[in-house]
């Protein structure tokens, strides 16, 4: 029986740029076998999309609540991704996208 899949968009604010947050997310995603992307937003936030098993996605979201050393996560919001964001989901793997 296959594990159930979950797709979630994540918006993270606080001191999350310039501290290696995107690389932290990418490495953690790869360790958990989660597909998706992460990118900086021009307003100083970080946006990500995670797709994988429920357990793996939940573990990645949990890791994002604290982030790497030096990060200060003030707020983490989960939301249902819209079609435009889903279109950017890679078929396999986890990628760092350019800032938006």
Buried (B, 14 or more C-beta within 10 A) or exposed (E): EEEEEBBBBBBBBBBBBEBBBBEBBBBBBEEBEBBBBBBBBEEEBBBBBBBBBEEBBBBBBEBBEEBBEEBEBEEBEEEEBEEEBEEBBEEEEBBEBEEE
